[in-house]
């Protein structure tokens, strides 16, 4: 294992950080790959670096983008109207519609 620390120093402008940088440069610890080695690495990773995303995930992503782009729905007027009718005693629920909703959600 190499004794050269390649991590960025915590205080990059400190004297110790500058000394480490100079020491690393003089040791030539950060050499680049040759062209042939770069091509070899690219050829090896090209085979294994492929990702396939299922169609369901893509559809979900499209739907989420459409929903996020849609304007928010403001039901505050409807809610205020229902509250007023309930407090006044004039609200009469549609029991058949409620029963249909319950049955459709259960089955």
C-alpha positions as CSV (number, residue, x, y, z in Angstrom):
1,X,0.0,0.0,0.0
2,X,1.3,3.5,-0.9
3,X,2.2,5.9,1.9
4,X,1.1,8.9,-0.1
5,X,-2.2,10.3,0.9
6,X,-4.2,11.4,-2.2
7,X,-7.2,12.8,-0.3
8,X,-7.7,16.6,-0.4
9,X,-6.4,18.3,2.7
10,X,-9.0,19.7,5.1
11,X,-7.4,23.2,4.9
12,X,-6.1,23.4,1.3
13,X,-4.1,26.6,1.8
14,X,-2.3,25.5,5.0
15,X,1.5,25.0,5.0
16,X,1.2,21.3,5.6
17,X,-1.3,20.9,2.7
18,X,1.0,22.9,0.4
19,X,4.0,20.7,1.5
20,X,2.0,17.5,0.8
21,X,1.1,18.8,-2.7
22,X,4.7,19.6,-3.5
23,X,5.8,16.2,-2.2
24,X,3.2,14.4,-4.3
25,X,4.2,16.4,-7.4
26,X,7.8,15.6,-6.9
27,X,7.1,11.9,-6.4
28,X,5.0,11.9,-9.6
29,X,2.3,9.9,-7.7
30,X,-0.4,11.2,-9.9
31,X,0.6,9.9,-13.3
32,X,-1.9,9.6,-16.2
33,X,-2.6,6.3,-18.0
34,X,-1.0,5.8,-21.4
35,X,-3.2,5.9,-24.5
36,X,-3.1,2.1,-24.8
37,X,-4.1,1.6,-21.2
38,X,-6.9,4.1,-21.5
39,X,-8.3,2.3,-24.6
40,X,-8.0,-1.0,-22.8
41,X,-10.0,0.3,-19.8
42,X,-12.7,1.8,-22.0
43,X,-13.1,-1.4,-24.0
44,X,-13.5,-3.5,-20.8
45,X,-15.9,-1.1,-19.1
46,X,-18.0,-0.6,-22.3
47,X,-19.2,-4.2,-22.0
48,X,-20.1,-4.0,-18.3
49,X,-21.3,-0.5,-17.9
50,X,-24.7,-0.9,-19.5
51,X,-27.8,-0.2,-17.5
52,X,-31.3,-1.2,-18.6
53,X,-34.3,0.6,-17.2
54,X,-37.6,-1.2,-17.2
55,X,-40.6,0.3,-19.2
56,X,-42.7,0.6,-16.0
57,X,-40.0,2.8,-14.4
58,X,-39.9,5.0,-17.6
59,X,-43.7,5.3,-17.6
60,X,-43.7,6.2,-13.9
61,X,-41.1,8.8,-14.6
62,X,-43.1,10.4,-17.4
63,X,-46.3,10.4,-15.3
64,X,-44.5,12.0,-12.3
65,X,-43.1,14.7,-14.6
66,X,-46.6,15.4,-16.0
67,X,-48.1,15.6,-12.5
68,X,-45.3,17.8,-11.2
69,X,-45.8,20.2,-14.1
70,X,-49.6,20.3,-13.6
71,X,-51.0,23.3,-11.6
72,X,-52.1,22.5,-8.1
73,X,-55.8,21.9,-7.5
74,X,-57.5,24.4,-5.2
75,X,-60.6,22.8,-3.5
76,X,-60.8,25.5,-0.7
77,X,-64.0,27.0,-2.2
78,X,-65.7,23.6,-2.4
79,X,-64.6,22.7,1.2
80,X,-65.8,26.1,2.5
81,X,-69.2,25.6,0.8
82,X,-69.6,22.1,2.3
83,X,-68.7,23.4,5.8
84,X,-71.2,26.2,5.5
85,X,-74.0,23.8,4.3
86,X,-73.2,21.3,7.2
87,X,-73.2,24.1,9.8
88,X,-76.5,25.4,8.4
89,X,-78.0,21.9,8.4
90,X,-78.8,22.0,4.7
91,X,-76.3,19.4,3.6
92,X,-77.9,16.1,2.6
93,X,-75.4,13.3,1.6
94,X,-76.1,11.1,-1.4
95,X,-76.1,7.7,0.4
96,X,-76.2,5.7,-2.9
97,X,-73.0,7.4,-4.1
98,X,-71.3,6.8,-0.8
99,X,-72.3,3.1,-0.9
100,X,-71.0,2.8,-4.4
101,X,-67.7,4.4,-3.5
102,X,-67.3,2.0,-0.5
103,X,-68.1,-1.0,-2.6
104,X,-65.8,0.0,-5.4
105,X,-62.9,0.5,-3.0
106,X,-63.5,-2.8,-1.2
107,X,-63.8,-5.0,-4.3
